[in-house]
Amino acid sequence: MATDAAIGLETAPGREVPIVILGGTGYVSGEALRLLAGHPVFRVAAVVSKGHAGQPIVQAFPHLRGVLPPGMTFVGPDAPASCWRSGHPAGVLAATPHGATAALLDRVLATAEAAGAQVRAVDLSADFRFADGGRYQAIYGHPHGAPHRIPQFTCMVPELYAGVPPRHATQPGCFTTAVVMAAWPFLRAGLVEGEVFASAVTGSSGSGRTPSDGTHHPGRHADLRAYGWLAHRHEPEMAMLLGAACQVPEPEVAFVPHSGPFVRGIHATVRMTLRKPATASDLAQIAATAYADAPFVHAGVEPPRLVDVVGTNRCHLGVAARGRTLVVASVIDNLAKGAAGGGIQWMNRLFGLPDATGLMLGGPGWF
Ligand SMILES: NC(=O)c1ccc[n+]([C@@H]2O[C@H](COP(=O)([O-])OP(=O)(O)OC[C@H]3O[C@@H](n4cnc5c(N)ncnc54)[C@H](OP(=O)(O)O)[C@@H]3O)[C@@H](O)[C@H]2O)c1
């Protein structure tokens, strides 16, 4: 991928870039900490928490004991001010809830800008996904928290965007990531027509740390059910991104999400109509060619398995076809490729590093 507009690392002391994570005790924040622990350039400088400032980070993430710097504690929203240095690069990874993120990220970015830092942000929430604040308000039901910042953010899946976003980046939602990665090779090549139908199953970690009736383990672990069908907030996001990435009018997307009886991962099954019949192996080859430069993507004719991607930043695609019916199955880890991993991939790009820097992880295989 081109890195023409990326911030250079010449001014980073020891070629180390401080990263501030917003989202404290959240699952995505924890996953970002896990992934960044092995990153050769990014160093977590602060983790901002709304409700747990001063508490040890390992208390929220005991599985990271020994991996995080000893004694590291969560900090309040004004503490990152000590992380900025004039003329030096710095990153902010926002893993806070939608609605709360825009104003918080604006506040943190303003302090970095005032200090003269070369700051770049990646938002993992929904707040900067839509270029139009009115569309955001129509979907999320409240006004945008920092409308003046919207033009600074580019929302896309990294694999579907050539080059470096001009300023900040937004990772799409986890369902959206899985679905658009399945449809993109075929829609952009003009091989399909009509509606894109997607049915996807997510693990319980997709709902975050706070349990609710719909996500609590006893009510979910042996169940499978749809929710928000044909009305999920990711549906317009999928249409918008597919239109933009394929440079076509927004396609009609029909989306049915399901709650699955597992913790991590998304399995999406995407159905499209081919303009002309084609074989599964030819279509899989088209997908493989479209993703030839993408280090995290595999495309073939075998049905992909969640277990092969959980814990990794990978997306595996499987293609089946009969007559004019095309089915693409797509698997990702919602917390990694669908959130923290995709966000770090963007952060790599923004700082001129190869996408895969620090992210080439194998999964556990069995867990
Ligand atoms: N879970 C996924 O698979 C997934 C996938 C893609 C995108 N996302 C997005 O990533 C973001 C984080 O998701 P998550 O699953 O990590 O959620 P989560 O587990 O609920 O964590 C969010 C954390 O943000 C902090 N927080 C809560 N309310 C806040 C507020 N009003 N202002 C500032 N901070 C607040 C809380 O930590 P403190 O109390 O410590 O501050 C909370 O633990 C969300 O926007 C979500 O939509 C999640």
The ligand as an ORCA input file, in Angstrom:
! r2SCAN-3c Opt
* xyz 0 1
  N     -16.744     -5.413     20.987
  C     -16.544     -5.491     19.682
  O     -16.452     -6.582     19.104
  C     -16.453     -4.235     18.848
  C     -16.185     -4.381     17.483
  C     -16.096     -3.241     16.681
  C     -16.256     -1.986     17.254
  N     -16.540     -1.887     18.579
  C     -16.692     -0.537     19.135
  O     -15.574     -0.274     19.982
  C     -15.981      0.532     21.080
  C     -15.641     -0.206     22.374
  O     -16.346     -1.438     22.389
  P     -16.190     -2.447     23.594
  O     -16.811     -3.712     23.159
  O     -14.796     -2.441     24.100
  O     -17.146     -1.759     24.687
  P     -17.097     -1.941     26.267
  O     -16.525     -3.258     26.629
  O     -18.463     -1.580     26.740
  O     -16.050     -0.825     26.733
  C     -16.195      0.541     26.537
  C     -15.440      1.220     27.689
  O     -15.504      2.634     27.472
  C     -15.583      3.285     28.741
  N     -16.760      4.135     28.736
  C     -18.048      3.771     28.903
  N     -18.865      4.834     28.804
  C     -18.071      5.899     28.566
  C     -18.312      7.291     28.357
  N     -19.553      7.802     28.418
  N     -17.254      8.098     28.118
  C     -16.003      7.593     28.084
  N     -15.708      6.284     28.269
  C     -16.737      5.462     28.505
  C     -15.705      2.223     29.821
  O     -14.420      2.046     30.403
  P     -13.957      2.929     31.667
  O     -15.065      2.890     32.674
  O     -12.728      2.270     32.152
  O     -13.744      4.312     31.132
  C     -16.063      0.969     29.047
  O     -15.534     -0.184     29.648
  C     -17.497      0.787     20.896
  O     -17.688      2.013     20.239
  C     -17.923     -0.383     20.009
  O     -19.065     -0.101     19.241
  C     -16.621     -2.973     19.396
*
